[in-house]
Amino acid sequence: MRFISHVWAYMKRAAYASQFDLIVDKPLDDGLSTLTGLLGRISWVAWQLLLLRALSAAGLLTALWLCPVQLFANVGAYLALLSIASICVFGRYEFLILTAADRGARKDAVHLAVCAAACAITIAFTAGCLLWSESTKLALILFPASLFARAWLRLGLTFATQNGYNRVIKFLIPHAVAQPFTLVFLLQRETDPFIAFAASDLVGQLVAAAGVAWCERRAFADTLQLMEPRRIARLALANSRLPTLNMAAASSAFLFAIAPILLLPTFANPTLSGTLALLFRILDMPTAMTSSSIGPIIMKEVADHRKHGGNGLRGRTFILPAIIALVVFGSISIGGLTLNVTRLVPAWHFALTVLPVVAFFQASIAATAPLIDIATVAGRQGALLSANLVAMTIAGLILTVWHDDPVLAIALLGLIGAGRASIMSIWLAYFLPIVEPVQNARPTHY
């Protein structure tokens, strides 16, 4: 415990000190001390997220004893569809909030993002009405509500990224408790397991959104002003690349990430598909933790450099996501193989055997996700669309040809994902030498 407390205090001091070292008029990665400060901030956020994820995992571990493993394939597909809908819900206009030059520009950006989200949620609700049947009641009731909760949370986290991401994490503690508690409570009441997972996800997202909204209440209050449709329309047209080019890039990248999860319920062996889906579900925690630790920290620095000027961000800064993802999932794979060799958990022999394959695939996703958002804030996301589309096309061919051997297919997808992450990192590191500041005349345009 004393060692943990010392580590906690060291990372906190590094995170606090780095807040004053990173926003300077020199490259972010100019010097070992500055890069160490960046790693300190990322480590501090990751440590706190790790504790929250550990609390959230309690409900999942309990569900393992109460639900058949085959259920996780359908649950994974439902949550994957929700996740891709939440990425598109704002039309990617939320990134304008990060680069807004003043309070008025931020207000317009928020109003534009909220209008886009209202349209998306309305479409989801309408689709549920049109598809109404006994088997699609969940889509009508829970899916739009969950999409609203995710949009609310995503907006609050955007404010948190702009204002400094560290302080918001403690407001996510109620979510880490509410979601597993709701899941276990519903399962104990003999609720349908699929409904229990969907409802607990909705409750958890709403609790998290409310907590983040309270933390960022000043930012929300500043935007509760009269909407100006003409200014919002001009802003939308001036940044049309966000809902078109960037949404296509982000959506194709996420489709690549969830393609195996969506196809798992169609595999002939339900035990194999359920085991793989469960591994994806478990490894989704370190994937989200890695992306959430890296993305907001670097995005804030890129946005600050665009607004305030400076020499820009160079070099190995943009290779950090790939390196950190490799370390995290490499450690997970080594730990799983060690448990398997020592036979401490013989019931999980098959799951631990295929764990490195799924971990390799998830590592490529964890490295790619923040790179896309970083490139978007930098205003250079267009060149990454081709890499995502090529990766998605190859993934479709692999899943079609090796549909009967999902483990091999996932391994091949991991190789494709690793190549894509490497290309993105190298392009941002060496072909994007300077992130130019936004001109004052067009403070929110890309």
Secondary structure, DSSP 8 states (H G I E B T S, - for coil): -HHHHHHHHHHHHHHHHHTTTSSSSS-TTSSHHHHHHHHHHHHHHHHHHHHHHHHHHHHHHHHHHHS-TTHHHHHHHHHHHHHHHHHHTTTTTTHHHHT-SSHHHHHHHHHHHHHHHHHHHHHHHHHHHHT-SGGGHHHHHHHHHHHHHHHHHHHHHHHHHHH-SGGGGGGGHHHHHHHHHHHHHHHHTT--HHHHHHHHHHHHHHHHHHHHHHHTHHHHHHT-S---HHHHHHHHHHTTTIIIIIHHHHHHHHHHHHHHHHHGGGSS-HHHHHHHHHHHHHHHHHHHHHHHHHHHHHHHHHHHHHHH--S---GGGGGHHHHHHHHHHHHHHHHHHHHHHHTS-GGGHHHHHHHHHHHHHHHHHHHHHHHHHHHHHTT--HHHHHHHHHHHHHHHHHHHHTTT-HHHHHHHHHHHHHHHHHHHHHHHHHS--------TTSTT--
